[in-house]
Amino acid sequence: MLTSTTIQRLASATLICLLSACSSSLLQQGAKNNYVKELPPIGNTLTKANVNPNQLLNRLTFGSNFSSDQQLQTVNMDRYLDQQLRSRGSVVPNVIQTQISAMTISQTSLEDLIHKLEAQRIAADQQKGVDDSLNKQYQQELSRLQREAATRSLLRDIYSPNQLQEQMTWFWMNHFNIHSGKHNIRAMLGDFEENAIRPYALGNFRDLLRATAYHPAMLRYLDNEYNASGHINENYAREIMELHTMGVNSGYTQKDVQELARVLTGVGINLNGNAPKIKPELSKFYVRRGLFEFNPQRHDFGDKQFLGTTIHGRGLNEMEEVLSMLTRQPATARYISKELATYFVSDNPSDALIQSMAKSFLQSDGNIPITLRTMFDSPEFIASLGHKFKDPLHYVVGVVRLAYDGNSIVNTGPMLNWLNMMGQPFNGHQTPDGYSMQESAWASPGQMSVRFDIARSMAFGTPGLFKIENQPAPAEKPPAPALASSMYAKNMSNTFSKETRDALLQAKNPNEWNIFFLASPEMMRR
């Protein structure tokens, strides 16, 4: 049995994980999708540095497991990195894709979905105080759609061989954070990830910024739908500069924020599908794309002075011009580079690394893979392997990837609950700055206690991952994690500290070994 002292020691140290469940053929298939052509030739930096493959996988993926190791071993570390930087799309096992394809957010366009929900909301408002069940049904549907979006993300994080694509999708979702609690944003989150973030996560930063600027979830969350000439709302303009591009204290002024807000007047959403009445002389400026709407009658057509440049009033093209300007600012290059380095390297990346990445960002006009390649090839990145503390998402997904590699889960509910318990639910951060990637945000004793409970739940069998909610339990016994008998896990444990290896040797049975392994300090870092 585990003593209370052992439990406390391991829990306060940390736990975690790894992921996937794809065959090697599927992994190789996923690596061939839509390669980026701009990257320089494959080097041999990682091979020459004799990098530990498991540590590299733990950094490039949501957690090392046997499947990802097979994928790496079929090539080499440098070629594997190159494939990850170039690969696109989410290729998952058929049984997982079937789950994703059955979701409402996969079958219905955002425009049709919102129109239906708006009719439901209006009906609920009309019956308010008379039949509140209609509003309850409306709220339940919003929550169901939000859960679908989170589930789809988790399934891809676990099973897609294009792990860097999945990590970068989550990184940018956090960078362009949208809180789910406002209005009907819960219904928009799936589309925001699918169409504004995912296609550009390993693409060009300007395309990514532009896609978020046109998405109704962003415009609603940061109140730009209320931004009109004579009634300026600066919320979105401020966050574009402070959080999305240049960063706070980067040289822009309050006047720049005000002028950008003027540029963004009239940029909003239209949820009812009815075109507004536009004056004939302004009709040529009107733009409608899905739920996005640029209403020229709400736009300030005067010239603006933004970052020392005159922006001539001409409608929506003003926004296009300033987005390009922002992506090409040296401050933006430094800010984005620091964010990426904090996520992938350390809590305090060096100025030299940030400057090197920023140079690549500017020279490539915002090419994300090229910027990442500069970081991955740096001695600082290589030296950091195995030291970066895992946030809750990396812990949870990693546990499932490692413990159930080769099995297909049918219920992400336990994982969503774990993330809620650890304070990192999908789109649960209320302010637009997103979740912290600093160790100090996640290494509290309370956090470690929850992680230990998760490790114990995993070690003693399936915690509901293989049982569909509101349905009878399957007749066959759900798979149990075979970590104690896994040669891959055993080999991993051989690289752990002497203290951890001694603890594993003291395990009385496979379940105890699983707990010791998943709760070890080494499993808390990537």
Secondary structure per residue as TSV (DSSP state, phi and psi in degrees):
chain	resnum	aa	ss	phi	psi
A	1	M	-	360.0	151.7
A	2	L	-	-79.4	130.9
A	3	T	-	-79.5	158.8
A	4	S	H	-62.7	-33.1
A	5	T	H	-65.0	-44.0
A	6	T	H	-63.4	-44.4
A	7	I	H	-59.6	-46.8
A	8	Q	H	-62.5	-41.9
A	9	R	H	-64.2	-46.3
A	10	L	H	-70.3	-39.5
A	11	A	H	-66.0	-39.1
A	12	S	H	-74.8	-17.3
A	13	A	H	-78.6	-58.9
A	14	T	-	140.1	162.9
A	15	L	-	-130.3	-178.3
A	16	I	-	157.1	-124.0
A	17	C	-	-177.3	-164.8
A	18	L	-	-175.7	179.3
A	19	L	-	-154.7	177.1
A	20	S	-	115.7	175.5
A	21	A	-	-173.3	47.8
A	22	C	-	-114.9	148.0
A	23	S	-	-71.7	160.3
A	24	S	H	-63.0	-31.7
A	25	S	H	-67.1	-38.5
A	26	L	H	-66.6	-40.1
A	27	L	H	-60.4	-44.6
A	28	Q	H	-67.7	-35.8
A	29	Q	H	-62.5	-43.4
A	30	G	H	-65.1	-28.8
A	31	A	T	-74.6	-9.3
A	32	K	T	-97.3	0.0
A	33	N	S	-76.3	126.7
A	34	N	S	41.6	68.4
A	35	Y	-	-71.9	147.2
A	36	V	-	-79.8	134.7
A	37	K	S	-95.1	-15.3
A	38	E	-	-78.9	-15.4
A	39	L	S	-64.2	145.7
A	40	P	-	-67.9	167.7
A	41	P	-	-57.3	155.1
A	42	I	-	-63.1	132.3
A	43	G	-	-99.8	-161.1
A	44	N	-	-137.1	29.8
A	45	T	H	-59.0	-48.9
A	46	L	H	-68.9	-40.3
A	47	T	H	-65.1	-44.7
A	48	K	H	-62.8	-34.2
A	49	A	T	-79.6	-2.9
A	50	N	T	53.9	47.3
A	51	V	-	-65.5	141.3
A	52	N	-	-68.1	118.6
A	53	P	H	-57.7	-39.4
A	54	N	H	-65.1	-40.5
A	55	Q	H	-66.3	-38.7
A	56	L	H	-63.7	-44.6
A	57	L	H	-62.1	-38.7
A	58	N	H	-64.8	-21.4
A	59	R	H	-93.4	-40.2
A	60	L	H	-80.5	-23.6
A	61	T	S	-113.2	177.4
A	62	F	S	-78.1	3.2
A	63	G	S	151.7	131.4
A	64	S	-	-65.9	143.1
A	65	N	-	-152.4	179.2
A	66	F	H	-61.6	-39.8
A	67	S	H	-62.8	-45.6
A	68	S	H	-69.1	-32.8
A	69	D	H	-65.1	-40.4
A	70	Q	H	-61.2	-42.1
A	71	Q	H	-60.4	-42.5
A	72	L	H	-68.1	-41.4
A	73	Q	H	-68.3	-22.0
A	74	T	T	-71.2	-18.2
A	75	V	S	-121.8	-116.5
A	76	N	-	-156.5	178.0
A	77	M	H	-62.8	-41.8
A	78	D	H	-69.4	-40.9
A	79	R	H	-69.3	-36.1
A	80	Y	H	-61.0	-45.6
A	81	L	H	-59.5	-43.6
A	82	D	H	-61.0	-42.9
A	83	Q	H	-61.8	-42.2
A	84	Q	H	-65.7	-37.3
A	85	L	H	-69.0	-30.0
A	86	R	H	-93.3	-26.1
A	87	S	-	-71.8	150.4
A	88	R	-	-134.3	160.5
A	89	G	S	84.6	168.7
A	90	S	-	-118.8	107.9
A	91	V	-	-107.3	110.9
A	92	V	-	-124.4	162.9
A	93	P	-	-56.8	152.2
A	94	N	H	-56.3	-39.6
A	95	V	H	-66.5	-30.7
A	96	I	H	-76.9	-41.2
A	97	Q	H	-63.2	-33.4
A	98	T	H	-61.1	-42.5
A	99	Q	H	-61.0	-45.0
A	100	I	H	-66.0	-43.0
A	101	S	H	-65.9	-25.4
A	102	A	T	-78.8	-10.2
A	103	M	S	-72.7	148.0
A	104	T	H	-59.4	-40.6
A	105	I	H	-68.0	-17.8
A	106	S	H	-89.4	-20.7
A	107	Q	H	-103.2	-21.7
A	108	T	S	-121.1	134.0
A	109	S	-	-66.5	153.8
A	110	L	H	-60.1	-38.9
A	111	E	H	-61.0	-48.6
A	112	D	H	-65.3	-38.2
A	113	L	H	-63.6	-46.7
A	114	I	H	-69.2	-38.7
A	115	H	H	-59.3	-42.3
A	116	K	H	-65.8	-42.5
A	117	L	H	-68.3	-35.6
A	118	E	H	-63.4	-40.4
A	119	A	H	-63.0	-38.5
A	120	Q	H	-66.9	-41.1
A	121	R	H	-64.8	-44.4
A	122	I	H	-62.3	-42.2
A	123	A	H	-62.8	-38.9
A	124	A	H	-66.7	-40.8
A	125	D	H	-63.5	-38.0
A	126	Q	H	-67.1	-27.2
A	127	Q	T	-101.5	10.4
A	128	K	T	-59.7	129.5
A	129	G	T	85.9	-13.8
A	130	V	T	-107.4	-50.0
A	131	D	-	-138.7	84.8
A	132	D	T	-73.6	-6.4
A	133	S	H	-64.1	-28.3
A	134	L	H	-66.3	-40.8
A	135	N	H	-69.1	-36.2
A	136	K	H	-62.2	-42.3
A	137	Q	H	-64.6	-39.6
A	138	Y	H	-62.5	-47.1
A	139	Q	H	-64.5	-38.2
A	140	Q	H	-64.2	-37.5
A	141	E	H	-68.2	-39.8
A	142	L	H	-60.2	-43.6
A	143	S	H	-67.4	-36.4
A	144	R	H	-63.6	-42.2
A	145	L	H	-67.7	-37.4
A	146	Q	H	-62.6	-41.6
A	147	R	H	-66.5	-37.1
A	148	E	H	-58.7	-44.4
A	149	A	H	-61.6	-44.1
A	150	A	H	-66.2	-40.6
A	151	T	H	-63.8	-44.3
A	152	R	H	-60.5	-41.8
A	153	S	H	-62.2	-45.3
A	154	L	H	-63.1	-43.6
A	155	L	H	-61.1	-39.9
A	156	R	H	-70.0	-39.2
A	157	D	H	-60.6	-35.3
A	158	I	H	-77.4	-45.9
A	159	Y	H	-107.9	-18.1
A	160	S	-	-70.4	133.8
A	161	P	S	-72.8	-19.2
A	162	N	-	-83.9	68.2
A	163	Q	H	-67.6	-35.1
A	164	L	H	-66.8	-36.7
A	165	Q	H	-58.5	-42.9
A	166	E	H	-68.6	-41.7
A	167	Q	H	-62.6	-41.9
A	168	M	H	-71.2	-31.6
A	169	T	H	-61.9	-45.5
A	170	W	H	-67.6	-39.0
A	171	F	H	-56.8	-47.6
A	172	W	H	-73.3	-32.2
A	173	M	H	-60.3	-36.5
A	174	N	H	-76.5	-37.5
A	175	H	H	-64.5	-45.7
A	176	F	T	-97.5	55.1
A	177	N	-	-62.4	137.7
A	178	I	-	-129.9	124.4
A	179	H	-	-81.3	138.6
A	180	S	T	-78.3	-10.7
A	181	G	T	-82.8	-1.0
A	182	K	S	-98.6	129.5
A	183	H	T	47.5	-128.1
A	184	N	T	-106.7	26.6
A	185	I	G	-60.9	-28.3
A	186	R	G	-53.5	-34.9
A	187	A	G	-78.9	-13.1
A	188	M	T	-98.5	-14.2
A	189	L	H	-63.1	-41.0
A	190	G	H	-59.9	-42.9
A	191	D	H	-71.4	-35.3
A	192	F	I	-59.2	-46.1
A	193	E	I	-67.3	-44.1
A	194	E	I	-69.5	-37.1
A	195	N	I	-116.4	-20.0
A	196	A	I	-102.4	-27.2
A	197	I	I	-108.9	-58.9
A	198	R	G	-55.1	-45.5
A	199	P	G	-64.3	-20.3
A	200	Y	G	-115.2	4.4
A	201	A	T	-60.0	-31.4
A	202	L	T	-122.7	41.3
A	203	G	S	-119.1	-128.3
A	204	N	B	-108.7	136.3
A	205	F	H	-63.2	-34.7
A	206	R	H	-63.6	-42.5
A	207	D	H	-61.4	-38.7
A	208	L	H	-65.7	-49.3
A	209	L	H	-59.2	-43.1
A	210	R	H	-63.2	-42.7
A	211	A	H	-62.6	-38.8
A	212	T	H	-70.0	-33.7
A	213	A	H	-69.0	-24.2
A	214	Y	T	-94.2	-4.4
A	215	H	-	-87.6	134.7
A	216	P	H	-61.4	-28.9
A	217	A	H	-64.0	-42.0
A	218	M	H	-68.9	-44.1
A	219	L	H	-66.2	-32.3
A	220	R	H	-76.9	-44.3
A	221	Y	H	-60.7	-42.1
A	222	L	T	-102.2	19.8
A	223	D	T	67.2	18.7
A	224	N	G	-73.2	-14.3
A	225	E	G	-64.1	-18.3
A	226	Y	G	-100.0	2.8
A	227	N	-	-84.6	112.3
A	228	A	B	-142.0	155.5
A	229	S	T	-56.2	127.0
A	230	G	T	88.4	-13.8
A	231	H	B	-138.8	63.2
A	232	I	-	-68.3	134.8
A	233	N	-	-120.4	118.0
A	234	E	-	-91.5	-1.0
A	235	N	H	-55.0	-54.4
A	236	Y	H	-67.7	-42.1
A	237	A	H	-57.9	-42.1
A	238	R	H	-65.1	-44.4
A	239	E	H	-71.7	-31.9
A	240	I	I	-56.1	-43.5
A	241	M	I	-81.5	-41.4
A	242	E	I	-78.1	-36.9
A	243	L	I	-117.6	-30.0
A	244	H	I	-92.2	-28.6
A	245	T	S	-130.2	-85.7
A	246	M	S	-74.5	-32.1
A	247	G	-	90.9	154.0
A	248	V	T	-65.5	148.2
A	249	N	T	59.2	35.5
A	250	S	S	-103.2	6.9
A	251	G	S	114.8	-16.6
A	252	Y	-	-76.2	161.0
A	253	T	-	-115.4	170.6
A	254	Q	H	-61.3	-33.8
A	255	K	H	-62.8	-37.9
A	256	D	H	-62.8	-40.6
A	257	V	H	-61.8	-45.0
A	258	Q	H	-63.2	-41.2
A	259	E	H	-69.2	-37.0
A	260	L	H	-66.3	-38.3
A	261	A	H	-60.8	-37.6
A	262	R	H	-65.2	-40.6
A	263	V	H	-57.7	-37.1
A	264	L	T	-88.6	3.7
A	265	T	T	-63.0	138.3
A	266	G	T	86.8	-11.2
A	267	V	E	-83.4	111.4
A	268	G	E	-156.7	-150.0
A	269	I	E	-134.8	158.2
A	270	N	-	-135.4	109.3
A	271	L	S	-96.4	-12.4
A	272	N	S	-96.9	-10.3
A	273	G	-	85.2	-4.5
A	274	N	-	-93.2	127.6
A	275	A	-	-72.6	137.0
A	276	P	-	-73.3	161.3
A	277	K	-	-78.3	123.6
A	278	I	-	-116.9	137.5
A	279	K	-	-59.9	140.7
A	280	P	G	-52.5	-40.6
A	281	E	G	-71.2	-14.0
A	282	L	G	-106.1	-7.7
A	283	S	G	-60.4	-30.4
A	284	K	G	-68.1	-17.5
A	285	F	G	-91.0	-10.6
A	286	Y	-	-69.5	134.8
A	287	V	E	-132.4	132.5
A	288	R	E	-135.5	121.4
A	289	R	E	-133.8	102.2
A	290	G	T	62.7	-122.8
A	291	L	T	-89.3	-10.6
A	292	F	E	-75.0	140.9
A	293	E	E	-144.7	133.2
A	294	F	E	-108.6	114.1
A	295	N	-	-102.6	106.5
A	296	P	G	-64.8	-22.0
A	297	Q	G	-72.6	-14.0
A	298	R	G	-102.3	1.9
A	299	H	S	-97.3	143.3
A	300	D	-	-87.5	108.1
A	301	F	-	-87.1	4.8
A	302	G	S	-70.8	158.3
A	303	D	-	-68.0	149.6
A	304	K	E	-124.2	152.3
A	305	Q	E	-110.7	105.2
A	306	F	E	-124.9	120.5
A	307	L	T	51.5	40.8
A	308	G	T	78.5	7.0
A	309	T	E	-119.4	140.6
A	310	T	E	-81.2	123.6
A	311	I	E	-103.7	108.9
A	312	H	-	-75.1	132.7
A	313	G	-	-63.9	117.8
A	314	R	-	-156.5	22.3
A	315	G	T	92.9	-145.6
A	316	L	T	-62.4	-26.6
A	317	N	H	-61.8	-21.2
A	318	E	H	-62.2	-43.0
A	319	M	H	-63.5	-42.1
A	320	E	H	-58.3	-41.4
A	321	E	H	-66.0	-45.1
A	322	V	H	-72.8	-31.4
A	323	L	H	-63.5	-40.9
A	324	S	H	-64.4	-41.6
A	325	M	H	-59.9	-44.7
A	326	L	H	-65.2	-39.1
A	327	T	H	-69.9	-19.3
A	328	R	T	-101.5	9.6
A	329	Q	-	-78.6	134.6
A	330	P	H	-54.8	-33.7
A	331	A	H	-63.9	-37.8
A	332	T	H	-65.3	-44.1
A	333	A	H	-58.5	-43.1
A	334	R	H	-68.7	-42.6
A	335	Y	H	-65.1	-47.7
A	336	I	H	-64.6	-40.0
A	337	S	H	-63.1	-41.3
A	338	K	H	-65.6	-41.0
A	339	E	H	-61.0	-45.1
A	340	L	H	-64.5	-43.1
A	341	A	H	-67.3	-34.7
A	342	T	H	-66.5	-36.7
A	343	Y	H	-72.0	-40.8
A	344	F	H	-103.2	-18.1
A	345	V	T	-117.8	-66.2
A	346	S	-	-161.1	167.3
A	347	D	S	-66.8	-24.5
A	348	N	S	-133.9	74.0
A	349	P	-	-64.8	150.4
A	350	S	-	-70.9	154.9
A	351	D	H	-62.5	-34.7
A	352	A	H	-62.7	-43.3
A	353	L	H	-65.4	-43.9
A	354	I	H	-61.5	-43.9
A	355	Q	H	-65.2	-39.5
A	356	S	H	-63.9	-43.8
A	357	M	H	-66.4	-40.8
A	358	A	H	-62.5	-37.3
A	359	K	H	-61.9	-44.5
A	360	S	H	-64.4	-38.6
A	361	F	H	-60.1	-47.6
A	362	L	H	-69.9	-43.8
A	363	Q	H	-65.4	-29.8
A	364	S	T	-96.1	6.9
A	365	D	T	58.4	43.9
A	366	G	S	85.5	21.9
A	367	N	B	-72.6	116.2
A	368	I	H	-68.9	-47.6
A	369	P	H	-59.7	-37.5
A	370	I	H	-65.8	-40.0
A	371	T	H	-64.0	-42.3
A	372	L	H	-65.3	-38.9
A	373	R	H	-60.1	-41.9
A	374	T	H	-58.2	-42.1
A	375	M	H	-68.2	-47.3
A	376	F	H	-64.9	-28.8
A	377	D	T	-83.6	-3.6
A	378	S	S	-80.9	146.7
A	379	P	H	-58.4	-30.9
A	380	E	H	-65.4	-40.8
A	381	F	H	-63.6	-47.7
A	382	I	H	-61.3	-40.8
A	383	A	H	-68.6	-21.7
A	384	S	H	-85.4	-11.4
A	385	L	T	-58.5	131.5
A	386	G	T	89.3	-0.9
A	387	H	T	-114.3	-18.6
A	388	K	S	-73.8	126.9
A	389	F	B	-73.4	138.8
A	390	K	-	-82.8	130.3
A	391	D	-	-75.2	170.4
A	392	P	H	-55.1	-40.8
A	393	L	H	-62.5	-45.5
A	394	H	H	-63.1	-35.1
A	395	Y	H	-66.2	-52.2
A	396	V	H	-64.8	-50.2
A	397	V	H	-64.1	-39.0
A	398	G	H	-63.1	-40.5
A	399	V	H	-59.4	-46.1
A	400	V	H	-69.1	-40.3
A	401	R	H	-59.8	-41.2
A	402	L	H	-79.5	-47.7
A	403	A	H	-72.2	-30.5
A	404	Y	T	-122.0	31.1
A	405	D	T	-58.1	123.2
A	406	G	T	97.5	-7.5
A	407	N	-	-112.8	151.7
A	408	S	-	-109.8	112.4
A	409	I	-	-74.9	155.5
A	410	V	S	-120.9	-2.3
A	411	N	-	-145.6	111.7
A	412	T	-	-89.1	2.8
A	413	G	H	-51.7	-47.7
A	414	P	H	-59.7	-38.1
A	415	M	H	-65.9	-42.0
A	416	L	H	-63.4	-39.2
A	417	N	H	-64.3	-41.1
A	418	W	H	-61.7	-43.3
A	419	L	H	-63.9	-38.7
A	420	N	H	-61.8	-44.5
A	421	M	H	-63.1	-31.7
A	422	M	T	-94.4	4.6
A	423	G	T	81.1	23.6
A	424	Q	-	-134.8	52.7
A	425	P	-	-68.0	154.9
A	426	F	T	-58.4	127.0
A	427	N	T	51.7	38.3
A	428	G	-	-101.2	-2.8
A	429	H	-	-82.4	120.2
A	430	Q	S	-70.0	-35.9
A	431	T	S	-92.3	156.3
A	432	P	T	-72.3	-0.5
A	433	D	T	-79.5	-11.0
A	434	G	-	76.6	175.1
A	435	Y	-	-71.7	146.4
A	436	S	-	-71.9	145.4
A	437	M	-	-104.1	12.3
A	438	Q	S	-84.7	144.0
A	439	E	G	-58.3	-36.8
A	440	S	G	-61.0	-22.9
A	441	A	G	-76.5	-18.2
A	442	W	T	-129.3	-0.7
A	443	A	-	-102.9	26.9
A	444	S	S	-75.4	158.9
A	445	P	H	-57.8	-39.2
A	446	G	H	-62.4	-41.3
A	447	Q	H	-61.7	-43.5
A	448	M	H	-67.2	-32.9
A	449	S	H	-64.6	-41.7
A	450	V	H	-64.5	-41.2
A	451	R	H	-64.5	-36.8
A	452	F	H	-65.4	-40.8
A	453	D	H	-61.8	-38.0
A	454	I	H	-65.3	-44.1
A	455	A	H	-60.9	-41.2
A	456	R	H	-66.4	-40.9
A	457	S	H	-62.2	-41.9
A	458	M	H	-66.8	-40.5
A	459	A	H	-66.7	-31.8
A	460	F	T	-95.3	17.9
A	461	G	S	119.8	-178.7
A	462	T	-	-67.7	131.2
A	463	P	S	-93.5	45.5
A	464	G	S	91.8	3.4
A	465	L	T	-68.9	-19.7
A	466	F	T	-112.6	18.5
A	467	K	S	-122.2	120.2
A	468	I	-	-70.7	132.0
A	469	E	T	-62.9	143.1
A	470	N	T	64.2	20.8
A	471	Q	S	-129.0	153.6
A	472	P	-	-59.5	150.4
A	473	A	-	-63.5	142.8
A	474	P	-	-62.4	150.5
A	475	A	S	-64.7	-41.3
A	476	E	S	-75.2	147.8
A	477	K	-	-69.9	131.9
A	478	P	-	-65.0	152.9
A	479	P	-	-65.8	145.2
A	480	A	-	-108.4	148.4
A	481	P	-	-64.1	130.4
A	482	A	-	-105.8	42.7
A	483	L	G	-63.2	-41.4
A	484	A	G	-64.0	-24.4
A	485	S	G	-107.1	6.2
A	486	S	-	-85.7	123.7
A	487	M	H	-64.5	-33.9
A	488	Y	H	-64.3	-46.7
A	489	A	H	-65.3	-38.5
A	490	K	H	-61.4	-44.7
A	491	N	H	-63.3	-38.5
A	492	M	H	-60.3	-45.5
A	493	S	H	-64.3	-24.8
A	494	N	T	-66.7	-18.4
A	495	T	T	-92.7	-2.4
A	496	F	S	-76.2	170.3
A	497	S	-	-66.6	162.0
A	498	K	H	-60.7	-39.5
A	499	E	H	-61.3	-44.2
A	500	T	H	-67.5	-42.0
A	501	R	H	-63.0	-38.4
A	502	D	H	-64.0	-39.0
A	503	A	H	-63.8	-41.0
A	504	L	H	-64.3	-37.4
A	505	L	H	-65.8	-25.5
A	506	Q	T	-84.6	-6.3
A	507	A	-	-60.4	133.7
A	508	K	S	-82.1	-20.9
A	509	N	S	-158.7	171.5
A	510	P	H	-58.1	-36.5
A	511	N	H	-62.8	-44.3
A	512	E	H	-62.8	-40.7
A	513	W	H	-60.1	-42.9
A	514	N	H	-59.2	-44.4
A	515	I	H	-63.9	-48.4
A	516	F	H	-58.4	-40.2
A	517	F	H	-67.6	-51.7
A	518	L	H	-69.8	-24.5
A	519	A	T	-98.1	7.2
A	520	S	S	-72.0	152.8
A	521	P	G	-56.3	-36.1
A	522	E	G	-65.1	-31.1
A	523	M	G	-79.9	-2.7
A	524	M	G	-90.7	-3.3
A	525	R	B	-127.2	159.7
A	526	R	-	-133.1	360.0
